[in-house]
Amino acid sequence: MGNFKELPAYKKGYELAMEIFNLTKIFPAEEKYSLVDQVRRSSRSVCTNMAEAFFQRRYKDYFTSN
């Protein structure tokens, strides 16, 4: 496993984060700063957390389940 961007979970998380970003563009103006900001940050944190965990892994099979 060479790169965290090759992980299927990361790819799906990134795809969903982009979809969320585009969906929040059509939110009402009064929601632009509070709700939209929170939703966008939380969707981005999924991929960020996966990347961070990938670099902290200690074992070759860290991301596989037995």
Rosetta silent file (secondary structure, phi, psi, omega in degrees, C-alpha in Angstrom):
SEQUENCE: MGNFKELPAYKKGYELAMEIFNLTKIFPAEEKYSLVDQVRRSSRSVCTNMAEAFFQRRYKDYFTSN
SCORE:     score description
SCORE:     0.000 S_00000001
   1 L     0.000  108.486 -172.099    0.000    0.000    0.000 S_00000001
   2 L   -90.509  -34.720 -172.079    1.892    2.987   -1.272 S_00000001
   3 L  -145.162  141.538 -179.082   -0.340    6.007   -0.826 S_00000001
   4 H   -65.240  -23.138  179.630   -3.401    6.861    1.252 S_00000001
   5 H   -72.086  -10.585  177.002   -5.091    8.289   -1.853 S_00000001
   6 H   -86.727  -12.597 -179.189   -5.268    4.747   -3.229 S_00000001
   7 L   -67.301  131.831  178.409   -7.501    3.579   -0.368 S_00000001
   8 H   -58.222  -37.503  179.718  -11.091    2.926   -1.510 S_00000001
   9 H   -65.433  -38.481  178.394  -12.431    4.552    1.664 S_00000001
  10 H   -66.398  -43.903 -179.944  -10.388    7.693    0.991 S_00000001
  11 H   -60.267  -44.297  179.885  -11.579    7.877   -2.614 S_00000001
  12 H   -67.351  -41.412  177.802  -15.208    7.531   -1.555 S_00000001
  13 H   -61.405  -41.491  178.931  -14.773   10.060    1.270 S_00000001
  14 H   -65.978  -43.036  178.868  -13.204   12.564   -1.109 S_00000001
  15 H   -60.324  -43.860  179.279  -15.960   12.040   -3.662 S_00000001
  16 H   -68.740  -36.222  177.348  -18.619   12.615   -1.017 S_00000001
  17 H   -62.024  -41.036  177.977  -16.817   15.689    0.346 S_00000001
  18 H   -66.800  -38.323  177.463  -16.873   17.223   -3.135 S_00000001
  19 H   -64.956  -41.869  177.313  -20.566   16.370   -3.498 S_00000001
  20 H   -62.558  -43.238  178.806  -21.309   17.965   -0.129 S_00000001
  21 H   -57.288  -46.130 -179.391  -19.358   21.069   -1.150 S_00000001
  22 H   -68.435  -36.343  178.274  -21.414   21.429   -4.316 S_00000001
  23 H   -66.810  -36.057 -178.501  -24.693   20.806   -2.496 S_00000001
  24 H   -72.653  -12.930  176.220  -23.948   23.470    0.108 S_00000001
  25 L   -66.026  -24.273 -177.767  -23.574   26.068   -2.647 S_00000001
  26 L   -97.239    6.381  176.978  -27.368   26.076   -3.009 S_00000001
  27 L   -65.968  154.966  177.633  -28.085   26.584    0.705 S_00000001
  28 L   -60.143  153.669 -176.635  -29.949   29.779    1.655 S_00000001
  29 H   -59.368  -35.258 -178.037  -27.851   32.884    2.211 S_00000001
  30 H   -69.877  -14.631  179.177  -28.614   33.010    5.947 S_00000001
  31 H   -98.270   -3.364 -172.339  -27.017   29.587    6.367 S_00000001
  32 L   -56.018  -38.640 -170.921  -23.842   30.410    4.451 S_00000001
  33 L   -96.983  -33.244 -177.467  -21.599   31.102    7.428 S_00000001
  34 L   -92.093  -65.735 -175.453  -22.774   28.862   10.247 S_00000001
  35 H   -68.703  -46.006 -178.296  -24.283   25.661    8.901 S_00000001
  36 H   -61.294  -45.277 -179.715  -22.437   25.532    5.582 S_00000001
  37 H   -60.415  -44.347 -178.983  -19.068   26.098    7.236 S_00000001
  38 H   -65.652  -43.551 -179.948  -19.681   23.358    9.783 S_00000001
  39 H   -64.808  -42.894 -179.510  -20.890   20.829    7.191 S_00000001
  40 H   -65.974  -43.915  179.791  -17.965   21.514    4.879 S_00000001
  41 H   -63.285  -41.588 -179.210  -15.369   21.252    7.645 S_00000001
  42 H   -67.751  -35.871  178.909  -16.793   17.982    8.932 S_00000001
  43 H   -69.245  -35.002  177.809  -16.865   16.444    5.443 S_00000001
  44 H   -72.119  -29.504 -175.959  -13.228   17.392    4.858 S_00000001
  45 H   -67.224  -24.002  179.081  -12.131   16.007    8.213 S_00000001
  46 H   -60.660  -51.838 -179.828  -12.989   12.448    7.146 S_00000001
  47 H   -67.627  -37.505  178.766  -10.265   12.377    4.498 S_00000001
  48 H   -62.282  -42.597  179.266   -7.871   14.311    6.692 S_00000001
  49 H   -66.882  -37.295  176.961   -8.228   11.781    9.493 S_00000001
  50 H   -65.137  -42.070  178.851   -7.645    8.872    7.117 S_00000001
  51 H   -63.987  -42.385  179.417   -4.479   10.484    5.768 S_00000001
  52 H   -63.608  -44.037  178.695   -3.209   11.163    9.279 S_00000001
  53 H   -64.695  -36.774  179.605   -3.880    7.573   10.376 S_00000001
  54 H   -60.251  -42.587 -177.900   -2.178    6.253    7.250 S_00000001
  55 H   -76.611  -17.871  179.888    1.062    8.053    8.105 S_00000001
  56 H   -95.522   -1.458 -177.500    0.943    6.911   11.727 S_00000001
  57 L   -66.539  148.699 -177.409    0.489    3.217   10.956 S_00000001
  58 L  -113.822  -17.572 -174.935    3.158    0.902   12.264 S_00000001
  59 L  -121.271  150.507 -177.523    2.270   -2.404   10.616 S_00000001
  60 L   -59.816  -41.529 -176.400    1.943   -3.431    6.987 S_00000001
  61 L   -95.990   28.926 -175.812   -1.592   -4.829    7.410 S_00000001
  62 L   -58.998  -35.585 -175.634   -2.833   -1.926    9.557 S_00000001
  63 L   -99.812   15.122  176.587   -5.762   -1.137    7.246 S_00000001
  64 L  -112.024  149.810 -179.413   -6.903   -4.706    6.661 S_00000001
  65 L  -106.121  141.467  179.602   -9.381   -6.617    8.746 S_00000001
  66 L   -88.775    0.000    0.000   -8.942  -10.261    9.724 S_00000001
